[in-house]
C-alpha cells in the first residue's frame, strides 16, 4: 500500500469520526450542514512539493511578519501575538514554517504555541500541528491541544484553501480526541473594519470544535484580510501589523 492510499484511508476514518462528533453537537443550528466538503488530502505528506514560502493571499506568512490582535471577553482583556519565525520544523517528513502564537489574559501570559504550516502546490495553506505550552503565573502547567501530523492517526488539515469559495467546509486539524477543529467559509471578498482600519477584501469563516459538542451554529467568526492575514478571531481584532 503506497503513501497516498494510506493517507486516503486515514482521511476516510477521520471524516467518519468527526461527522459523528458533529452530528451529536449541541448547537441550535448547523449553519454549514449543506456546505461542500473539501478534501484535506491536498495536504497529505506525499502531496507535495510543498513550500515554506507561504503566499496564500488571505494569510501570507513572510518571515518576520507579526500580527497583534486585542479584545475583551467576560471582563478580561485579551491579546494575541502571531509571529512568523525564521525557523522550520520537519513534521511527518515535511519541512514546515514555524509560526508562534502568544496569548495573554489581563496582561498575564497564558499560552505559547509553535504552529507548523506549509503551502500545497495549489496554494492551500496546510496545518501540520502545534506544540503548546500553557502557563499559570509564569510556570508551564500543561500542553493541552498539542498535536503533530504523522503521529498515530493524526493527519494535517486545511487552514485556508488555495482558491477559497463560499459555502465550503473542511477539517483544519485531526488528532483524534485531542484536536478536531472544523472551519466553514461563509463569504469571500467582504469588507471588514477593525481598530487598525477597513479591509475591502476579506474571507469570513466560522470555526468550531466538535470535541466541545459544537456545530457551526456555535462557531466563532474569523476574518482574514487579503495580503494581511487574520484580522478578527472571535473577540480579538487586529491593532497592529508589520
LOVOLO-467329 format. One record per residue (C-alpha): x, y, z. Coordinates in Angstrom, 3 decimals. Layout:
LOVOLO-467329
<east:X north:Y up:Z>
...
This chain:
LOVOLO-467329
<east:0.000 north:0.000 up:0.000>
<east:1.585 north:3.340 up:-1.058>
<east:1.556 north:6.586 up:0.959>
<east:-1.362 north:8.122 up:-0.985>
<east:-3.603 north:5.117 up:-0.312>
<east:-2.656 north:5.127 up:3.361>
<east:-3.473 north:8.822 up:3.606>
<east:-6.869 north:8.358 up:1.957>
<east:-7.715 north:5.529 up:4.337>
<east:-6.801 north:7.671 up:7.339>
<east:-8.778 north:10.608 up:5.960>
<east:-11.909 north:8.482 up:5.499>
<east:-11.663 north:7.266 up:9.098>
<east:-11.057 north:10.820 up:10.325>
<east:-14.037 north:12.198 up:8.422>
<east:-16.359 north:9.454 up:9.672>
<east:-15.309 north:10.066 up:13.267>
<east:-15.624 north:13.821 up:13.007>
<east:-19.009 north:13.638 up:11.274>
<east:-20.289 north:11.549 up:14.178>
<east:-18.986 north:14.173 up:16.615>
<east:-20.571 north:16.959 up:14.589>
<east:-23.951 north:15.224 up:14.364>
<east:-24.005 north:14.916 up:18.136>
<east:-23.249 north:18.610 up:18.646>
<east:-25.336 north:20.768 up:20.928>
<east:-25.804 north:23.755 up:18.624>
<east:-29.225 north:25.150 up:17.786>
<east:-28.384 north:25.297 up:14.077>
<east:-25.633 north:23.789 up:11.949>
<east:-25.041 north:26.676 up:9.556>
<east:-22.651 north:24.645 up:7.413>
<east:-24.722 north:21.454 up:7.253>
<east:-25.231 north:21.663 up:3.487>
<east:-21.855 north:23.169 up:2.586>
<east:-19.496 north:21.359 up:0.201>
<east:-16.824 north:19.294 up:1.983>
<east:-13.281 north:19.958 up:0.731>
<east:-10.811 north:17.083 up:0.572>
<east:-7.970 north:17.516 up:3.059>
<east:-5.864 north:15.027 up:1.069>
<east:-4.406 north:18.075 up:-0.728>
<east:-2.308 north:18.495 up:2.426>
<east:-1.163 north:14.857 up:2.634>
<east:2.585 north:14.494 up:3.306>
<east:3.051 north:12.830 up:-0.104>
<east:1.015 north:15.510 up:-1.886>
<east:3.847 north:17.969 up:-2.491>
<east:6.055 north:19.572 up:-3.490>
<east:5.264 north:21.889 up:-0.603>
<east:6.816 north:25.247 up:0.220>
<east:7.537 north:27.232 up:3.365>
<east:7.405 north:30.389 up:1.252>
<east:3.747 north:30.860 up:2.116>
<east:1.922 north:33.443 up:-0.016>
<east:-1.726 north:32.368 up:0.275>
<east:-3.439 north:35.743 up:-0.331>
<east:-5.616 north:35.520 up:2.787>
<east:-2.807 north:34.525 up:5.149>
<east:0.639 north:35.236 up:3.669>
<east:3.461 north:34.305 up:6.035>
<east:6.686 north:36.097 up:5.120>
<east:9.401 north:35.622 up:7.731>
<east:9.224 north:38.349 up:10.373>
<east:5.557 north:39.208 up:9.907>
<east:3.731 north:39.932 up:13.164>
<east:0.018 north:40.450 up:13.756>
<east:-1.263 north:41.711 up:17.109>
<east:-4.947 north:41.351 up:17.999>
<east:-6.693 north:42.597 up:21.125>
<east:-10.165 north:42.469 up:22.632>
<east:-12.197 north:41.610 up:25.711>
<east:-14.146 north:38.578 up:26.890>
<east:-16.037 north:38.142 up:30.162>
<east:-14.480 north:41.327 up:31.519>
<east:-10.910 north:40.225 up:30.774>
<east:-8.552 north:41.888 up:28.300>
<east:-7.162 north:39.563 up:25.639>
<east:-4.060 north:39.908 up:23.487>
<east:-2.801 north:37.577 up:20.757>
<east:0.556 north:37.964 up:19.007>
<east:1.200 north:35.932 up:15.846>
<east:4.804 north:35.924 up:14.619>
<east:6.249 north:34.155 up:11.577>
<east:9.610 north:32.840 up:12.731>
<east:12.768 north:32.345 up:10.682>
<east:12.550 north:28.681 up:11.656>
<east:11.418 north:25.472 up:10.033>
<east:10.439 north:22.145 up:11.579>
<east:10.145 north:18.717 up:9.977>
<east:6.714 north:17.232 up:10.676>
<east:5.546 north:13.963 up:9.095>
<east:8.550 north:14.155 up:6.789>
<east:7.596 north:17.623 up:5.502>
<east:9.574 north:20.818 up:6.166>
<east:7.118 north:23.329 up:7.653>
<east:7.210 north:27.002 up:8.596>
<east:7.051 north:27.721 up:12.345>
<east:4.573 north:30.420 up:13.416>
<east:4.470 north:31.357 up:17.097>
<east:1.239 north:32.436 up:18.754>
<east:1.437 north:34.060 up:22.193>
<east:-1.728 north:34.693 up:24.213>
<east:-2.311 north:36.923 up:27.230>
<east:-5.290 north:37.437 up:29.552>
<east:-5.321 north:40.639 up:31.624>
<east:-1.635 north:41.041 up:30.819>
<east:-0.685 north:37.578 up:32.081>
<east:0.889 north:35.047 up:29.730>
<east:-1.445 north:32.045 up:29.323>
<east:-0.166 north:30.201 up:26.247>
<east:2.656 north:29.972 up:23.746>
<east:2.178 north:27.691 up:20.759>
<east:4.513 north:26.843 up:17.879>
<east:2.338 north:26.125 up:14.854>
<east:3.508 north:24.253 up:11.767>
<east:2.340 north:25.400 up:8.329>
<east:3.189 north:24.598 up:4.744>
<east:1.681 north:25.565 up:1.397>
<east:0.467 north:22.948 up:-1.093>
<east:1.044 north:23.210 up:-4.852>
<east:-2.453 north:24.647 up:-5.411>
<east:-1.901 north:27.406 up:-2.829>
<east:-3.762 north:25.685 up:0.026>
<east:-2.406 north:26.642 up:3.454>
<east:-1.933 north:23.365 up:5.318>
<east:-1.783 north:22.946 up:9.088>
<east:0.574 north:20.232 up:10.356>
<east:0.099 north:20.674 up:14.097>
<east:1.304 north:22.648 up:17.082>
<east:3.437 north:22.385 up:20.190>
<east:1.648 north:24.063 up:23.110>
<east:2.820 north:25.399 up:26.475>
<east:0.076 north:26.531 up:28.866>
<east:1.144 north:28.982 up:31.594>
<east:-0.099 north:29.941 up:35.043>
<east:1.763 north:32.689 up:36.897>
<east:4.778 north:32.267 up:34.620>
<east:5.019 north:28.496 up:35.038>
<east:4.248 north:25.885 up:32.366>
<east:1.302 north:23.845 up:33.646>
<east:0.227 north:21.838 up:30.613>
<east:0.236 north:21.234 up:26.874>
<east:-3.467 north:20.983 up:26.056>
<east:-4.268 north:20.638 up:22.368>
<east:-0.725 north:19.821 up:21.242>
<east:-0.545 north:17.510 up:18.218>
<east:1.569 north:16.702 up:15.181>
<east:0.623 north:15.187 up:11.861>
<east:2.121 north:11.753 up:11.341>
<east:1.819 north:10.692 up:14.980>
<east:-0.656 north:7.833 up:15.315>
<east:-3.819 north:8.645 up:13.336>
<east:-3.056 north:12.396 up:13.232>
<east:-3.293 north:13.961 up:9.785>
<east:-2.821 north:17.563 up:8.592>
<east:-5.726 north:19.783 up:7.682>
<east:-6.614 north:22.880 up:5.684>
<east:-6.326 north:26.288 up:7.300>
<east:-7.286 north:28.225 up:4.150>
<east:-7.993 north:26.735 up:0.700>
<east:-5.881 north:27.818 up:-2.242>
<east:-8.976 north:29.162 up:-4.009>
<east:-11.488 north:29.757 up:-1.221>
<east:-15.184 north:29.663 up:-2.106>
<east:-18.252 north:30.463 up:-0.041>
<east:-20.292 north:27.570 up:1.357>
<east:-17.386 north:25.154 up:1.684>
<east:-16.156 north:23.434 up:4.840>
<east:-13.113 north:21.425 up:5.838>
<east:-11.045 north:19.906 up:8.611>
<east:-8.379 north:22.216 up:9.975>
<east:-6.795 north:19.507 up:12.086>
<east:-7.418 north:15.927 up:13.057>
<east:-5.794 north:14.396 up:16.098>
<east:-8.482 north:12.058 up:17.466>
<east:-9.696 north:13.180 up:20.884>
<east:-7.126 north:15.993 up:21.034>
<east:-7.676 north:18.452 up:18.193>
<east:-10.517 north:18.139 up:15.673>
<east:-11.283 north:21.735 up:14.677>
<east:-13.546 north:22.475 up:11.713>
<east:-13.990 north:25.587 up:9.572>
<east:-16.522 north:26.828 up:7.020>
<east:-16.114 north:29.653 up:4.520>
<east:-19.143 north:31.947 up:4.729>
<east:-18.142 north:34.805 up:2.410>
<east:-15.195 north:35.821 up:0.252>
<east:-14.479 north:39.403 up:-0.795>
<east:-16.352 north:41.031 up:2.082>
<east:-15.253 north:44.266 up:3.783>
<east:-14.315 north:44.251 up:7.477>
<east:-13.440 north:47.132 up:9.795>
<east:-11.081 north:46.588 up:12.733>
<east:-9.239 north:49.061 up:15.001>
<east:-6.376 north:49.270 up:12.504>
<east:-8.647 north:50.162 up:9.583>
<east:-11.017 north:48.814 up:6.924>
<east:-10.078 north:45.965 up:4.602>
<east:-12.185 north:45.746 up:1.453>
<east:-11.384 north:42.128 up:0.562>
<east:-11.533 north:39.585 up:3.350>
<east:-12.540 north:35.983 up:3.872>
<east:-15.204 north:35.355 up:6.524>
<east:-15.115 north:31.912 up:8.151>
<east:-16.726 north:30.211 up:11.123>
<east:-14.626 north:27.798 up:13.199>
<east:-15.980 north:25.274 up:15.672>
<east:-14.781 north:22.376 up:17.819>
<east:-16.761 north:19.098 up:17.672>
<east:-14.880 north:17.883 up:20.770>
<east:-16.761 north:20.544 up:22.736>
<east:-20.074 north:19.318 up:21.309>
<east:-20.246 north:22.286 up:18.943>
<east:-21.531 north:22.544 up:15.423>
<east:-21.121 north:25.559 up:13.150>
<east:-24.080 north:27.248 up:14.829>
<east:-21.879 north:27.547 up:17.933>
<east:-18.828 north:28.637 up:15.973>
<east:-16.551 north:31.662 up:16.248>
<east:-16.177 north:34.240 up:13.498>
<east:-12.816 north:34.735 up:11.836>
<east:-11.858 north:37.212 up:9.137>
<east:-8.712 north:37.028 up:7.012>
<east:-7.827 north:40.175 up:5.031>
<east:-6.142 north:39.846 up:1.656>
<east:-2.371 north:40.467 up:1.821>
<east:-2.538 north:40.763 up:5.631>
<east:-3.860 north:37.614 up:7.315>
<east:-6.013 north:37.113 up:10.394>
<east:-7.730 north:40.366 up:11.423>
<east:-10.637 north:39.049 up:13.551>
<east:-10.554 north:35.971 up:15.755>
<east:-13.760 north:35.804 up:17.803>
<east:-13.395 north:38.551 up:20.464>
<east:-9.991 north:39.892 up:19.325>
<east:-9.240 north:42.050 up:16.300>
<east:-6.154 north:43.497 up:14.620>
<east:-4.461 north:46.505 up:16.275>
<east:-1.025 north:46.317 up:14.602>
<east:0.636 north:44.628 up:11.635>
<east:4.077 north:44.596 up:10.054>
